[in-house]
Amino acid sequence: MDLLSSIGLPHWLMIAGAALIAMGSLGLVFRRSTQAASDPDPVPTASRPEASK
C-alpha cells in the first residue's frame, strides 16, 4: 500500500491517460476488424475502373 500512496497525482494522471489511449486503440482495432468482416467488398462498384475492350 505504501507504493500506491507514494505515487503522486501527476503520475496517476499519466497512468490513467496511457490506459485510456490503450483502450481506445484496442476499440478502433476491434471496430475495424468487425467492420471488415461484415463488409467483404469495401470498394463500391461504381468507383472501380472498368476494363474497356
C-alpha positions, 0 to 999 in steps of 0.5 A: 500500500505504501507504493500506491500512496507514494505515487503522486497525482501527476503520475496517476494522471499519466497512468490513467491517460496511457490506459485510456489511449490503450483502450481506445486503440484496442476499440478502433482495432476491434471496430475495424476488424468487425467492420471488415468482416461484415463488409467483404467488398469495401470498394463500391462498384461504381468507383472501380475502373472498368476494363474497356475492350 
